[in-house]
Amino acid sequence: MSGANSHREITAEELGELLSATGGLRIDQSDVDSATTFDELGLDSLALLGVITAVERERGVALPTEAQEARSVREFLAILNDTLRKAA
C-alpha cells in the first residue's frame, strides 16, 4: 500500500481479515468486533507479533511496543489507529 491509504484507519473487520491471513486462525468475521479479546479468538502472543509485523510492513509504520501487550481488538485498534493518524 502507498499514499493516503497506507495511513487510513483499520476497522475491526479489516483486523479480522489480517488475523485470519497472518495469525494462522480461521476467524468468522461476524465474531470480531471491538469488544472481542484475543483470548476469545485463540490468538497467542506469537500470532499477534505476526499481525504486528504484517501491519508494519503493509502500512509502513512502526507500532509501539504496547501493541504487543494489547488484549482486545478495541485496545489493539486504538494503538494501531493512533499510530497511523500520527504518521499521516
Summary of the structure (lengths in Angstrom):
residues: 88
radius of gyration: 11.9
end to end distance: 13.5
largest distance: 34.3
contacts: 246
relative contact order: 0.22
helix: 66%
strand: 2%
